[in-house]
């Protein structure tokens, strides 16, 4: 998934993904040429690890 696809999938701005990545708080990406790509399974795992549970 591209950064745009990840942002759309998570319904957040692309800038949010960039900030999280720069802070080391997002799923690892693979650089292919000049593009960063994420596996959907890695994004889903990150979501599960960072999900806030309602009390």
N, C-alpha and C positions, 0 to 999 in steps of 0.2 A: 504494500500500500504506500502511496506517496504521502507527503505531509498534508496535502490538500484532502486526500481521501480519508486520512486518519482524523483530521479536524472535522470533516463532514460526518464521519461515522460516530464520533464522540459528541457532535453538536457543540463544538467550541471553536473559537477563532484560531486560525493558523498560528497567530502570535503566541497563543497560550501553549501550544505544542512546542514551539521554539523555546519559550522561557523554561518550560519543564525540562526539556532536553538539555539546555545549557546548564541548568542547576543539577543535572544528573538524577532527576526525579521521574524520568519517563522510561518506557520500554526501550531496550537497545535497538539501534537501527543499523542497517548494513549500507555502506556507501557503494553505489554502483555508478562509476563515472563521476559525475557531479551531483547525482541525486541520492538522497537518503530514502531508503525503503524499509518498511516495517512488515513483519509477518503478522497476519491477523491474529494468529494464536498468541503471539507475544503481547499484542495490544490488549486482547481479552484477558490474559493473565495479569497484566498490569491493572486493568480495571478491577478485577476480583481482589487483588491485593490492596487496592486503595479505596474500595467501596466503603462509604460511610453507612453504618447501619442505623436506621431510625429506632429510637427507643420507645 
